[in-house]
Structures are given as C-alpha cells and as structure tokens.
C-alpha cells in the first residue's frame, strides 16, 4: 500500500478497515484522539477506541483525551512505523495536548497494523 498515492480520506478509510478487521490490537483501550494534520489544507479526524471497537470522526473530537498535531508527511510516517513519536515530540515535529501516554500507546498500536 502506498500512502503517498492515497488521499487523506482514503487513508482514514483504510485505518477504519484495519481496526475493524483486527480489533484484538485495540482490546482494552478506552481513549479518544484528535488528529490535526497539516498539509495543503489542514484536516482534522477523530479516533474513538473503546471496548475493542473503533470509530472515525471527521472534524475531530472536542475534548479528546489526546490531541496530536503533525504534518501529512509525518502522519504517514507514523502510520508506517517510520516515525519515533518520542523523538518527533522532542524535536517539535509532533505536538501533543492532553494525555501524552496515550500518544505513546498509539504508536505501539499502529505498529501492529500494515499501512
């Protein structure tokens, strides 16, 4: 799968598909995330993980447990496991508001999927 050839809408549809197909990787997680992704245009998406189920929310989630801001390139790297979230946070490539532990947990969850 080449994320560089996919639209952001297609990428989020693929995230949704994979989370539904393999819910065992998100079992026991109860968290909400908002992604503020900057590119040619800024887009916001929300991700709700609860009881092994997931939901994607266009436009983000107000008062999410964890809000993550990054550019499109780094978002794709994060999905592919090519972005160390701790290093990205320390260098300002990734910004987190809210629960930083959930941002780190997200990285370990994503590594269990194929993007």
Secondary structure, DSSP 8 states (H G I E B T S, - for coil): --GGGS-HHHHHHHHHHHHHHTGGGGTT-EEEEEEEEESSS-EEEEEEEETTEEEEEET--TT-SEEEEEEHHHHHHHHHT-S-HHHHHHTTSEEEEE-HHHHHHHHHHHTTS--
